[in-house]
Amino acid sequence: MHSDRQIEHWIEVCDIADIVPNTGICALIGSEQVAVFHVVDGSHNETRVFAIGNYDPNADASVLSRGLVGSIGERIVVASPIYKQHFDLQTGECLEAPEHSVSAYPARVEHGKVWVGA
């Protein structure tokens, strides 16, 4: 997980329009597969982006970018497409098995482009 330290590099991933709302894509950032999600809050019509590690340790597979986006309480999550564990998109925490949490990365939209901090 990232800390509050200054982000040294921001990597341009794609146009925000390239990610269907409330789904994810996989991006290769350095040697890491990162799942990048475009989430639209319907009640506020707010667009947000999140980035977490794509590798699901529960399933031993790089699949989180293909999971279903939803919410549990106030948490925005993705359900792994294999065993359905939920990962918090802000923190990378696996709700059912915290020992299998993944990394979270800072992400932002600027001038229509999605950027992930490395």
RAGI-V583491 format. One record per helix or strand. SS is the DSSP state (H for helix, E for strand). FROM is the first residue (numbers start at 1). LEN is the number of residues. Records with the same first field share a line. If there is no record, write none. Layout:
SS: FROM-LEN + FROM-LEN
//
This chain:
E: 10-6 + 23-7 + 32-10 + 46-8 + 55-2 + 61-2 + 68-5 + 75-5 + 86-3 + 94-1 + 104-2 + 107-4 + 113-5
H: 16-3 + 64-3 + 98-3
//
